[in-house]
Amino acid sequence: MRDDYDQFTKRGAEIIGVAPHGPDEVRSLVESIRVPFPVLADENREVFAQYEVESRPWSLGQRPGVYVVDASGMIRWAHVGWQQWDIPTNREVLAILDNLEPTQKVSDGR
């Protein structure tokens, strides 16, 4: 999502990452891979639990979750992967954004 960040923002979307690590490790990660969007530290996996993205032994670590949430807070699309690498492509997520009904848009563009 980092590489296509401008394509997401052109659609009125904002990306927020959530990492299952402490603040220092997240800060280091963000600096090393130059992420242009905020990444929140969720060391105790509280956000992951709220979105039902559970870490499972057979998934070799934290399972990835991608959500499209509209401006009212309604989840309009979700994908929770079974393995760390089971993540939808940017093209797939951009298509989801493009196909939202006008009343479901993530932002009004202001």
Backbone as CSV, one residue per row, in Angstrom:
resi,resn,N_x,N_y,N_z,CA_x,CA_y,CA_z,C_x,C_y,C_z
1,MET,0.819,-1.184,0.000,0.000,0.000,0.000,0.867,1.253,0.000
2,ARG,2.059,1.089,0.519,2.996,2.213,0.536,3.266,2.715,-0.876
3,ASP,3.498,1.800,-1.814,3.888,2.189,-3.166,2.757,2.845,-3.949
4,ASP,1.517,2.564,-3.598,0.365,3.144,-4.289,-0.414,4.112,-3.393
5,TYR,0.246,4.630,-2.386,-0.433,5.500,-1.426,-1.159,6.651,-2.121
6,ASP,-0.542,7.245,-3.136,-1.182,8.360,-3.838,-2.467,7.920,-4.537
7,GLN,-2.527,6.678,-5.007,-3.746,6.173,-5.644,-4.885,6.030,-4.624
8,PHE,-4.533,5.661,-3.407,-5.543,5.552,-2.345,-6.050,6.938,-1.952
9,THR,-5.127,7.887,-1.762,-5.554,9.221,-1.346,-6.344,9.930,-2.444
10,LYS,-6.050,9.658,-3.714,-6.840,10.238,-4.812,-8.292,9.789,-4.741
11,ARG,-8.529,8.644,-4.134,-9.893,8.118,-3.999,-10.529,8.549,-2.679
12,GLY,-9.859,9.417,-1.951,-10.391,9.898,-0.676,-10.176,8.941,0.471
13,ALA,-9.323,7.949,0.282,-9.079,6.945,1.319,-7.853,7.315,2.143
14,GLU,-7.836,6.855,3.357,-6.669,6.997,4.223,-6.295,5.601,4.693
15,ILE,-5.023,5.329,4.728,-4.516,4.038,5.190,-4.002,4.223,6.602
16,ILE,-4.358,3.303,7.461,-3.828,3.266,8.820,-3.362,1.840,9.062
17,GLY,-2.092,1.694,9.355,-1.545,0.381,9.654,-1.622,0.106,11.147
18,VAL,-1.740,-1.141,11.501,-1.717,-1.570,12.893,-0.723,-2.714,12.966
19,ALA,0.277,-2.567,13.821,1.326,-3.580,13.935,1.305,-4.205,15.331
20,PRO,1.503,-5.517,15.413,1.463,-6.205,16.704,2.796,-6.104,17.456
21,HIS,3.303,-4.878,17.575,4.592,-4.645,18.217,4.495,-3.417,19.117
22,GLY,5.523,-3.198,19.898,5.588,-2.021,20.758,5.962,-0.777,19.958
23,PRO,5.799,0.395,20.572,6.055,1.660,19.874,7.465,1.795,19.294
24,ASP,8.485,1.366,20.004,9.853,1.507,19.494,10.078,0.657,18.246
25,GLU,9.569,-0.556,18.256,9.727,-1.436,17.100,8.930,-0.901,15.895
26,VAL,7.737,-0.369,16.147,6.928,0.199,15.065,7.622,1.424,14.485
27,ARG,8.137,2.278,15.343,8.855,3.479,14.882,10.034,3.082,13.998
28,SER,10.783,2.095,14.420,11.927,1.625,13.648,11.491,1.059,12.299
29,LEU,10.413,0.279,12.301,9.888,-0.302,11.065,9.444,0.793,10.099
30,VAL,8.681,1.753,10.597,8.170,2.851,9.755,9.326,3.642,9.153
31,GLU,10.339,3.905,9.944,11.503,4.648,9.440,12.282,3.837,8.410
32,SER,12.413,2.536,8.640,13.237,1.724,7.736,12.576,1.489,6.379
33,ILE,11.251,1.363,6.343,10.594,1.115,5.059,9.852,2.349,4.534
34,ARG,10.009,3.474,5.230,9.470,4.780,4.803,7.985,4.711,4.451
35,VAL,7.189,4.388,5.434,5.751,4.299,5.255,5.152,5.711,5.323
36,PRO,4.353,6.122,4.313,3.797,7.475,4.283,2.493,7.631,5.066
37,PHE,2.039,6.582,5.729,0.785,6.633,6.482,1.058,6.218,7.928
38,PRO,0.140,6.567,8.835,0.357,6.213,10.238,0.278,4.713,10.480
39,VAL,1.131,4.239,11.370,1.108,2.840,11.801,1.027,2.856,13.322
40,LEU,-0.011,2.235,13.840,-0.244,2.218,15.272,0.371,0.975,15.906
41,ALA,0.946,1.144,17.072,1.490,0.020,17.830,0.352,-0.656,18.596
42,ASP,0.230,-1.956,18.439,-0.818,-2.724,19.115,-0.179,-3.945,19.771
43,GLU,0.745,-3.658,20.659,1.549,-4.702,21.306,0.695,-5.773,21.985
44,ASN,-0.421,-5.377,22.575,-1.292,-6.335,23.259,-2.396,-6.891,22.351
45,ARG,-2.338,-6.518,21.085,-3.265,-6.998,20.054,-4.734,-6.698,20.380
46,GLU,-4.978,-5.552,20.995,-6.346,-5.158,21.339,-7.146,-4.790,20.090
47,VAL,-6.547,-4.061,19.163,-7.240,-3.703,17.922,-7.459,-4.952,17.084
48,PHE,-6.452,-5.798,17.017,-6.591,-7.053,16.271,-7.775,-7.853,16.814
49,ALA,-7.927,-7.903,18.127,-9.038,-8.648,18.736,-10.376,-8.013,18.391
50,GLN,-10.451,-6.680,18.395,-11.713,-5.998,18.067,-12.155,-6.290,16.641
51,TYR,-11.205,-6.468,15.737,-11.523,-6.759,14.345,-11.453,-8.254,14.038
52,GLU,-11.325,-9.055,15.084,-11.296,-10.516,14.967,-10.197,-11.021,14.042
53,VAL,-9.035,-10.391,14.128,-7.855,-10.825,13.385,-6.945,-11.497,14.415
54,GLU,-7.132,-12.783,14.560,-6.421,-13.520,15.591,-5.089,-14.058,15.085
55,SER,-4.118,-14.081,15.981,-2.849,-14.729,15.677,-3.020,-16.209,15.994
56,ARG,-2.655,-17.048,15.056,-2.811,-18.490,15.249,-1.465,-19.167,15.031
57,PRO,-1.168,-20.218,15.776,0.127,-20.899,15.627,0.406,-21.353,14.204
58,TRP,-0.604,-21.856,13.503,-0.373,-22.384,12.159,-0.293,-21.283,11.096
59,SER,-0.522,-20.018,11.488,-0.398,-18.942,10.503,0.991,-18.309,10.541
60,LEU,1.898,-18.899,11.304,3.291,-18.455,11.364,3.428,-16.985,11.770
61,GLY,2.581,-16.537,12.665,2.636,-15.153,13.135,1.293,-14.477,13.039
62,GLN,1.306,-13.175,13.118,0.068,-12.410,13.070,-0.576,-12.500,11.699
63,ARG,-1.826,-12.880,11.644,-2.570,-12.926,10.380,-2.845,-11.499,9.922
64,PRO,-2.786,-11.230,8.630,-3.061,-9.883,8.134,-4.555,-9.648,7.946
65,GLY,-4.974,-8.431,8.200,-6.354,-8.034,7.941,-6.359,-6.724,7.176
66,VAL,-7.222,-6.625,6.180,-7.390,-5.391,5.411,-8.875,-5.065,5.449
67,TYR,-9.194,-3.840,5.850,-10.581,-3.403,5.972,-10.782,-2.098,5.226
68,VAL,-11.935,-1.976,4.571,-12.371,-0.701,4.007,-13.505,-0.239,4.910
69,VAL,-13.267,0.886,5.584,-14.221,1.442,6.532,-14.664,2.793,5.999
70,ASP,-15.972,3.020,5.925,-16.443,4.286,5.375,-16.377,5.392,6.430
71,ALA,-16.731,6.604,6.030,-16.620,7.772,6.905,-17.490,7.661,8.151
72,SER,-18.544,6.842,8.102,-19.411,6.680,9.272,-18.924,5.581,10.209
73,GLY,-17.840,4.890,9.827,-17.300,3.824,10.656,-17.803,2.430,10.292
74,MET,-18.584,2.322,9.224,-19.125,1.038,8.783,-18.082,0.291,7.950
75,ILE,-17.851,-0.970,8.295,-16.949,-1.802,7.494,-17.680,-2.164,6.206
76,ARG,-17.102,-1.790,5.069,-17.715,-2.047,3.772,-17.099,-3.246,3.061
77,TRP,-15.896,-3.631,3.482,-15.225,-4.782,2.879,-14.127,-5.218,3.832
78,ALA,-13.909,-6.520,3.910,-12.868,-7.032,4.804,-12.214,-8.272,4.208
79,HIS,-10.946,-8.410,4.490,-10.198,-9.613,4.116,-9.259,-9.928,5.275
80,VAL,-9.391,-11.120,5.839,-8.470,-11.588,6.868,-7.750,-12.790,6.293
81,GLY,-6.433,-12.665,6.164,-5.638,-13.722,5.571,-5.364,-14.866,6.533
82,TRP,-5.048,-16.019,5.958,-4.709,-17.190,6.769,-3.225,-17.258,7.079
83,GLN,-2.418,-16.617,6.269,-0.972,-16.580,6.469,-0.512,-15.134,6.321
84,GLN,0.711,-14.842,6.742,1.249,-13.483,6.679,1.239,-12.925,5.260
85,TRP,1.411,-13.767,4.278,1.509,-13.310,2.893,0.150,-13.302,2.178
86,ASP,-0.919,-13.688,2.852,-2.260,-13.729,2.257,-2.908,-12.345,2.384
87,ILE,-2.489,-11.451,1.499,-2.931,-10.061,1.527,-3.430,-9.702,0.124
88,PRO,-4.578,-9.035,0.026,-5.043,-8.633,-1.307,-4.076,-7.631,-1.940
89,THR,-4.035,-7.631,-3.252,-3.158,-6.682,-3.940,-3.725,-5.272,-3.830
90,ASN,-2.870,-4.300,-4.047,-3.323,-2.913,-4.072,-4.402,-2.732,-5.131
91,ARG,-4.200,-3.352,-6.276,-5.175,-3.247,-7.370,-6.552,-3.742,-6.922
92,GLU,-6.585,-4.846,-6.170,-7.856,-5.379,-5.678,-8.539,-4.407,-4.716
93,VAL,-7.775,-3.841,-3.801,-8.356,-2.923,-2.822,-8.795,-1.623,-3.503
94,LEU,-8.014,-1.141,-4.448,-8.406,0.058,-5.196,-9.706,-0.189,-5.962
95,ALA,-9.877,-1.378,-6.523,-11.113,-1.707,-7.232,-12.301,-1.713,-6.272
96,ILE,-12.089,-2.202,-5.065,-13.157,-2.174,-4.045,-13.561,-0.725,-3.788
97,LEU,-12.587,0.144,-3.611,-12.878,1.564,-3.386,-13.632,2.166,-4.571
98,ASP,-13.199,1.830,-5.775,-13.836,2.367,-6.979,-15.281,1.918,-7.113
99,ASN,-15.606,0.757,-6.573,-16.943,0.199,-6.729,-17.885,0.464,-5.565
100,LEU,-17.444,1.237,-4.580,-18.345,1.597,-3.490,-19.434,2.516,-4.017
101,GLU,-20.615,2.350,-3.493,-21.700,3.271,-3.824,-21.337,4.644,-3.267
102,PRO,-21.809,5.726,-3.895,-21.477,7.073,-3.412,-21.785,7.288,-1.928
103,THR,-22.819,6.648,-1.427,-23.158,6.801,-0.011,-22.235,6.002,0.895
104,GLN,-21.391,5.151,0.310,-20.478,4.322,1.085,-19.048,4.797,1.004
105,LYS,-18.798,5.890,0.320,-17.421,6.352,0.123,-16.739,6.567,1.457
106,VAL,-15.424,6.362,1.461,-14.661,6.487,2.680,-14.462,7.934,3.092
107,SER,-14.649,8.855,2.161,-14.464,10.266,2.455,-15.219,11.077,1.431
108,ASP,-15.544,12.325,1.780,-16.192,13.176,0.800,-15.186,13.975,0.005
109,GLY,-13.885,13.683,0.184,-12.829,14.300,-0.600,-12.351,15.645,-0.086
110,ARG,-12.893,16.106,1.034,-12.444,17.393,1.585,-11.307,17.228,2.537
